[in-house]
Amino acid sequence: MAVDYLADGFRLVDSQLDIAKFAACLAFMDGLPSFSMYKSYVCEVAARSSGPSLDVGCGLG
């Protein structure tokens, strides 16, 4: 199930030596239509801003 995959993909990520599982989870998320729509929305809001924007903790960016 996708929800289990997402939850497990980030489990204890800071203590993992092998980042392959984390990278696979981020790639999976990047392919989700809802994630793509969210990223588009954030980019649109940032583009309308008159000041600088900072993207923090955004996965693949």
SERO-4910 file (N, C-alpha, C, O; in steps of 0.05 Angstrom, whole numbers):
BEGIN
 pado doro    nc1    nc2    nc3   cac1   cac2   cac3    cc1    cc2    cc3    oc1    oc2    oc3
  Met    A     17    -24      0      0      0      0     18     25      0     38     26     14
  Ala    A     10     45    -15     27     69    -18     31     84      8     53     94     13
  Val    A     11     85     25     14     99     51     35     86     68     51    100     80
  Asp    A     35     59     68     56     45     84     83     51     72    102     55     87
  Tyr    A     85     52     46    111     57     33    121     85     40    144     88     46
  Leu    A    103    104     40    111    132     46    120    134     76    140    146     82
  Ala    A    105    122     93    112    123    122    138    109    127    155    119    143
  Asp    A    142     86    115    167     71    120    191     83    106    213     80    115
  Gly    A    186     97     84    208    110     69    223    130     85    247    135     80
  Phe    A    210    143    104    223    164    119    229    156    148    239    172    164
  Arg    A    224    131    155    228    121    182    258    122    189    274    110    175
  Leu    A    265    137    209    293    139    219    312    147    197    335    137    196
  Val    A    304    164    178    321    171    155    348    183    164    368    178    150
  Asp    A    348    198    185    373    211    193    394    191    204    418    197    204
  Ser    A    385    168    212    404    148    223    412    126    202    427    108    209
  Gln    A    401    128    178    407    108    158    433    114    143    438    137    136
  Leu    A    449     93    139    473     97    123    468     93     94    481    106     77
  Asp    A    449     77     87    441     71     59    417     89     52    396     85     63
  Ile    A    421    108     34    399    126     28    382    117      4    364    131     -4
  Ala    A    386     93     -6    371     83    -29    341     82    -23    325     89    -40
  Lys    A    333     73      1    305     71      8    292     99      9    270    103     -1
  Phe    A    307    118     20    297    145     22    295    158     -6    275    170    -12
  Ala    A    315    153    -23    314    164    -50    291    152    -66    278    166    -81
  Ala    A    286    126    -62    264    113    -76    237    124    -67    219    127    -83
  Cys    A    235    130    -42    210    141    -31    205    169    -43    183    176    -50
  Leu    A    226    185    -44    224    212    -56    216    211    -85    200    226    -95
  Ala    A    228    192   -100    222    189   -128    193    180   -131    179    190   -149
  Phe    A    183    162   -114    155    154   -115    137    178   -110    117    182   -125
  Met    A    143    194    -89    127    217    -83    126    237   -106    106    249   -113
  Asp    A    149    241   -119    151    259   -142    133    251   -165    125    268   -181
  Gly    A    127    226   -167    110    216   -188     80    217   -182     64    212   -200
  Leu    A     73    224   -158     44    226   -151     32    251   -162     43    273   -159
  Pro    A      9    249   -176     -4    273   -187    -10    294   -166     -7    318   -171
  Ser    A    -19    286   -142    -25    306   -121      0    321   -113     -1    345   -107
  Phe    A     23    308   -112     48    321   -105     56    341   -126     66    362   -120
  Ser    A     52    333   -151     59    351   -173     41    376   -173     51    398   -178
  Met    A     15    372   -167     -3    395   -165      6    414   -142      5    438   -145
  Tyr    A     14    402   -120     23    418    -97     48    434   -104     50    458    -98
  Lys    A     67    421   -117     92    435   -125     85    458   -144     97    479   -142
  Ser    A     67    453   -163     59    474   -182     47    498   -167     53    521   -173
  Tyr    A     30    492   -147     17    513   -132     38    530   -116     37    554   -116
  Val    A     57    516   -103     78    530    -88     95    547   -107    101    570   -100
  Cys    A    102    537   -130    117    553   -149    102    577   -159    113    599   -162
  Glu    A     76    574   -163     59    597   -171     58    618   -150     60    642   -156
  Val    A     54    610   -125     53    629   -103     80    644   -100     81    668    -96
  Ala    A    102    629   -102    129    641   -100    134    660   -123    147    681   -119
  Ala    A    124    654   -147    128    672   -170    113    698   -167    122    719   -177
  Arg    A     90    697   -153     75    722   -149     85    739   -126     77    762   -123
  Ser    A    103    728   -110    114    742    -87    133    764    -97    147    760   -116
  Ser    A    133    786    -82    151    808    -90    178    805    -76    196    820    -82
  Gly    A    180    786    -58    206    782    -44    217    754    -49    207    739    -66
  Pro    A    239    748    -35    252    722    -39    234    699    -27    218    704    -10
  Ser    A    239    675    -37    225    651    -28    245    631    -20    266    629    -32
  Leu    A    239    615      0    256    594     10    241    568     11    220    567     23
  Asp    A    251    548     -2    239    521     -3    255    503     15    278    496      9
  Val    A    243    495     38    257    479     58    243    453     63    218    453     66
  Gly    A    257    431     63    245    406     70    226    397     49    204    386     55
  Cys    A    232    401     24    213    397      2    217    371    -13    204    367    -34
  Gly    A    233    353     -3    238    329    -18    256    333    -42    279    341    -38
  Leu    A    246    329    -66    262    332    -90    263    361   -100    278    367   -119
  Gly    A    249    378    -87    250    406    -95    231    414   -116    230    437   -124
***
